Amino acid sequence: MRHFWRWPVALAALLLAVAQGGAQGSVQDWPTRTVRIIIPLGAGGGGDIFTRLLADEFRKRFGQAFVVENRTGGGLNIGTRACAESPPDGYTICVISSEPIVYNQFLFKSLPFNPEKDFEPITNLFVNTLAFVAHSSLKVKTIPELVALAKAKPGTLSFGTFSFPLAVYMDKLNKQNGADIVRVPFRSGNEVVNAVMSGSSPVAILGLANMIPQIQSGHITALAVNANKRSPLFPDVPTLKEAMGEEYPMTWFGLFAPAGTPRPIINLLAAEVARITSDPTFMQKNYIDRAVEYAVNTPEEFAKFIVRDRARAAQVAKESGQQPQ
């Protein structure tokens, strides 16, 4: 995985920011009551599981409950709006993926929030290793084999994904090959996995962390991963670039707060995330074993990263030809 060498540097920077933040306002007494963590995805998926593990660590660190609140629907816009409209008092924080923060502004004619102004970036948490998978009953081992099956049995295959860039990829794959693998919407990664396992929607492009046991057991076949390199858990599975000669932007999950949340609290949370995630046990269980890439950084670094990723999102949206709905 990348960026491990940055832990000491990032942590030192965050600790300095917390110390400097003390001059702007004390965080000594925060929190004095329950903090809620909004996530715009359903329970059971990779992002939700990580959020709950992080919430438990926050509880241990701060001595107050951190309650996860799933707000699903609307292309992830409902939960994201709930975050944006919450009081900026430090008692609501949010785990949000790249879709509503950098992509949805190009997919919807209007949004119930401003992705550039309504949030305080705290830190990136992880980059998802997305896996292109099919139920083993389809008896396909590669993406070309899946396309051939879809052409032989038109109108019988569907897929689920939360990744707009990879939905664009699937649309392109369909058009180039005369296939019609249809996208089906889901509320959580857990729902997608259940649909693949039941055969109701036997194809998916989803976080690898959601499907590790099913792939290991042979019930689901991994065709490719959208990552910088092959996963150590499944070294025989090629990257999307290796398999098809193309690489698409990756999905990430970050920690945010409503705009206007006091800066000392933002800095304190970022520093605590750096401490928690750099613990070797937490790292092994929640990054390495779950096949996600460490991405923790400072609030300033995260804000700059979002600006760059939003520019990439604009380019992907333009190339897709998709009209805002």
NORDA-V997057 format. One record per residue. N is the residue number from 0. SS is DSSP state (H for helix, E for strand, C for the rest). PSI is psi in whole degrees, -180 to 180 (NA if undefined). Layout:
BEGIN
n = {N/N}
ss = {SS/SS}
psi = {PSI/PSI}
END
This chain:
BEGIN
n = {0/1/2/3/4/5/6/7/8/9/10/11/12/13/14/15/16/17/18/19/20/21/22/23/24/25/26/27/28/29/30/31/32/33/34/35/36/37/38/39/40/41/42/43/44/45/46/47/48/49/50/51/52/53/54/55/56/57/58/59/60/61/62/63/64/65/66/67/68/69/70/71/72/73/74/75/76/77/78/79/80/81/82/83/84/85/86/87/88/89/90/91/92/93/94/95/96/97/98/99/100/101/102/103/104/105/106/107/108/109/110/111/112/113/114/115/116/117/118/119/120/121/122/123/124/125/126/127/128/129/130/131/132/133/134/135/136/137/138/139/140/141/142/143/144/145/146/147/148/149/150/151/152/153/154/155/156/157/158/159/160/161/162/163/164/165/166/167/168/169/170/171/172/173/174/175/176/177/178/179/180/181/182/183/184/185/186/187/188/189/190/191/192/193/194/195/196/197/198/199/200/201/202/203/204/205/206/207/208/209/210/211/212/213/214/215/216/217/218/219/220/221/222/223/224/225/226/227/228/229/230/231/232/233/234/235/236/237/238/239/240/241/242/243/244/245/246/247/248/249/250/251/252/253/254/255/256/257/258/259/260/261/262/263/264/265/266/267/268/269/270/271/272/273/274/275/276/277/278/279/280/281/282/283/284/285/286/287/288/289/290/291/292/293/294/295/296/297/298/299/300/301/302/303/304/305/306/307/308/309/310/311/312/313/314/315/316/317/318/319/320/321/322/323/324}
ss = {C/C/C/H/H/H/H/H/H/H/H/H/H/H/H/H/H/H/H/H/H/C/C/C/C/C/C/C/C/C/C/C/C/C/E/E/E/E/E/C/C/C/C/C/C/H/H/H/H/H/H/H/H/H/H/H/H/H/H/H/H/H/C/C/C/E/E/E/E/E/C/C/C/C/C/C/H/H/H/H/H/H/H/H/C/C/C/C/C/C/C/E/E/E/E/E/E/H/H/H/H/H/H/H/H/H/C/C/C/C/C/C/C/C/C/C/C/C/E/E/E/E/E/E/E/E/E/E/C/E/E/E/E/E/E/H/H/H/C/C/C/C/H/H/H/H/H/H/H/H/H/H/C/C/C/C/C/E/E/E/E/C/C/H/H/H/H/H/H/H/H/H/H/H/H/H/H/C/C/C/C/E/E/C/C/C/C/C/H/H/H/H/H/H/H/H/H/H/C/C/C/C/E/E/E/E/E/H/H/H/C/H/H/H/H/H/H/C/C/E/E/E/E/E/E/E/C/C/C/C/C/H/H/H/C/C/C/C/E/H/H/H/H/H/C/C/C/C/C/C/C/E/E/E/E/E/E/E/C/C/C/C/H/H/H/H/H/H/H/H/H/H/H/H/H/H/H/C/C/H/H/H/H/H/H/H/H/H/C/C/C/E/E/E/C/C/C/C/H/H/H/H/H/H/H/H/H/H/H/H/H/H/H/H/H/H/H/H/H/H/C/C/C/C/C}
psi = {152/165/1/-34/-15/-7/-55/-40/-47/-42/-42/-42/-40/-40/-40/-41/-39/-43/-43/-34/-25/-27/-23/-19/140/141/14/-38/-4/137/151/-1/-177/137/134/147/110/135/130/26/159/168/149/-17/174/-43/-40/-44/-46/-42/-42/-36/-42/-40/-40/-39/-39/-43/-43/-39/-42/-14/17/157/139/108/126/131/113/121/99/168/168/34/34/5/-27/-51/-36/-38/-42/-37/-49/-34/1/153/136/58/7/-2/7/124/168/142/113/141/176/-23/-60/-23/-38/-20/-38/-24/-20/-7/-23/141/-33/149/149/17/162/109/-19/-20/-18/4/149/113/133/-57/147/147/-54/157/126/133/108/137/135/113/163/151/142/-24/-20/-19/42/145/-15/165/-43/-36/-37/-43/-42/-40/-42/-37/-33/-28/69/141/12/-12/143/163/160/142/154/-4/112/-46/-38/-22/-38/-42/-44/-40/-43/-42/-43/-49/-41/-26/2/30/171/59/114/138/137/132/144/162/-21/161/-34/-41/-40/-46/-43/-39/-39/-46/-35/-17/-1/-30/86/4/144/154/105/162/128/-33/-27/-18/13/-51/-39/-35/-43/-33/-12/1/-30/139/125/124/-33/162/142/90/169/-29/169/149/134/-25/-31/71/-16/-10/121/160/162/-35/-42/-40/-39/0/12/149/134/156/150/156/136/162/131/164/129/168/159/145/137/-6/134/135/-38/-35/-41/-49/-39/-45/-42/-42/-39/-39/-42/-43/-48/-49/-20/-5/129/-38/-46/-43/-47/-48/-36/-8/-63/-51/-21/7/42/156/129/132/14/134/-175/162/-39/-43/-41/-42/-43/-38/-42/-41/-45/-40/-33/-35/-39/-39/-40/-39/-44/-43/-40/-44/-29/-25/8/134/136/139/NA}
END
